[in-house]
Amino acid sequence: MEDNTNDLLKRLAEQSIGTCLAKLSGVSAGAWSLAAASVRKETLQAALKRHPFRSGEAAAVHFSVSGDYPFLSVMLFEPEELECVSKCFLGYAFPGIPGIKLPEEVMLLELGNIVLNSVISAVSNGLKKLLMPAVPKFSQGDALGLALELGALPGQSPAYRVIELSLDIKGGESVSRSTVLCLLPEDLAAELERRAL
């Protein structure tokens, strides 16, 4: 049963993100592709720790869906790779001032909104129900800091069905890898499987 649910969730996410990345590749300066996809049962903090956090922190765009079927979506970026992301998305890079500046934050919010909405669409299509996400938010921190900001309570972290997508963003010789996480409560994952039958 669990394997069937995982396979279904992976298939839904791959189809939706594939369409989104093809469109991004067609209209932006970079090439966007899905490097890996997986589904597993784990806590929010465990899911976040899978991202490399090469500089100790990651930039995150996230939003939640509320209502009958609440869940959370997150897209993680490596701060030192933002020049590549910007060139691939906008066609140019921001001035090389240390730290993430407001224009970069706005750029990441827009990109995260596009990508995360494709994952939300996959869930929405699976449920055959319109879902409305909240306004995307920007955060920066390590795995623990982001987990706390995203609502994880120490010692009370439930296990989610986590869809993890690794995306490659390529422009010339530069490559950036971002991580997309969609954290579904178990009852939502079961409902998606039930409606797929």
N, C-alpha and C positions, 0 to 999 in steps of 0.2 A: 504493500500500500504506500509506504513512504517513498520507495523508489519510483512508483508511478507518479506520485505528486511532484517529486523533484524533476522527473523527465518532462512533465507537462509545463512546469514553471520555467524550466530552462528553454524549452521550445518556444513558449510565448515571448520570453524576453529576447531571445536571439532573433526572432522574426522582426519584432518591433524595432530593436536597436539597429538591426541591419538596414532597414529602410531609412532610419534617421541618419545613419552614418553615410549612406550612399548620397542622400540629399546634401549633407554637409560637404562631402567631397566635391559635389557638383557646383556648389555656390561659393566655396571659400578657397583660400590659397593653398590649403594643405590636403593631404590624403588621410582619411579617417577609416580605421578598421577595428574589428573585434578581434582581440588577440586570444582571449579565453573566456569561458563562461562556466559557472558551476552553481550548484544549489546545495546548501547544507543547513543543518539545524545548529544554531549557536546563539550566544548572547551578542548584544550590540557591541560591547567592548572587544570581544573575541573577533568579531567581523572587522572592526576598525583596525585591529592589530595586524591584519593580513597585509594592509597597505605598507610599503617600505618605510615611510617617514625618514627618508635619507638625511634630511637636515634637522631631524628631531621633531619637526612640526609639519603639518599639511594644511593646505587651504581647502576649505570645504564649502560646498553649496548644498543646501538641504531644504526640504520642505516635507510637511506631513499632509496626509489626507485624513479628514475626520468624517464623522457620520457613522453609518451602519458598518462600514468596513474600513476602520482606521489602519493606516500603515505609514511607514517612514521611508524616504528615499534620500540618498546622499551621493554626491560626486566629490572625489578627493583628487587634489592636484599637488604635485611637488613644487614648492615655491621657486626653486632654482630653475625650473623648466618653464616658467611663465613666458619667457621671451619666445620660446618655440611655439607655445600654445597661442600666444597673441599673433605671431606671424602667420600661423596656419589658419586662424579664425578670422582675423581682421586684415591680414596682408601687411602688417607693420608691427614693430615692437615699440613699447613705451621706453622713455629714457631710462638708462641704467642706474637708477637711484635705489639703494638697498631698501628692502622691505616692500610689502604689497601696498601700493598706493590706490587711491580712490578709483582712478580710471581702470586699473587692473581688476579691482574688486567688481566694478560694474560689468566689465567684460566677462569675468567668471560667472557672475550671476546670470547673464544672458545666455552664455553657453550651457551652464548647468540647467537652466530652465528648459532649453530646447531638448537636451539629452534626457533629463529626468522625466519630462512630460511624455517622451516616447515609451519609457518603462511604465509610467502610470497608465498610458493608453493600452498597453498590453494587459494589465490587470483589469482595466475597465472593460475591454473587449471580452476578456475571459468571463467576467461577471455578467456581461450584457447589461451594464448599468453605468450611467454617466457619473464619474467621480470628479470632484473639484478640489485640487490641491490648494494649500495656503500659498501666500506670497513667498518666493524663495528667500532664504537668508544666507548670509555669509558668516563663516567662522574660521578661526585658525587656532591650531593647537596640536598637542600630542594625542595619542589614542585615548588616554584616560580623560584628559580635558574635554575632548570632543564628545566622548560618551556621556559625561556629566552634563554638558551643554545640550545634548540631544535628548536628555530625559532619563538616562540610566541612573538608577538609585543604587548606591553601594550596598552589596549584600542582597539585593532584591532584583537582580537582572533576569528577566524571563528569557527563555530561548525562543528565537524567531525562526521562521523558514527564510533564510537569507539567499537572495539571488545576487551573485557577484559577477560583474562584467569587467574585464580588463580591456581598456581601449588604447590603441596606439594612434598617436597624432604625429604625422610625418610631414616635414617641410624641408626639402633639400637633403642635407646630411643629418639634420636634427630630428630626434624622435623624443616624444614625451609619452609617458604612460600614465593614464588616470584610472581610477577605480570607481565603479558605480556599484552602490549597494541598495538593494530594495529589501526592506525588512518587513515580512508579512507575519502577523500573528497566526498561530496554528489553525484557528477556526476559519480564517480567510483562505488559507492554502487548501483546507479541506473543501470549502465551498467552491473554489475554482475547479477542483477535481470533479466534484459532484456535477457541476454545470457542464463540464466537458464530456460527460458520459452520454 
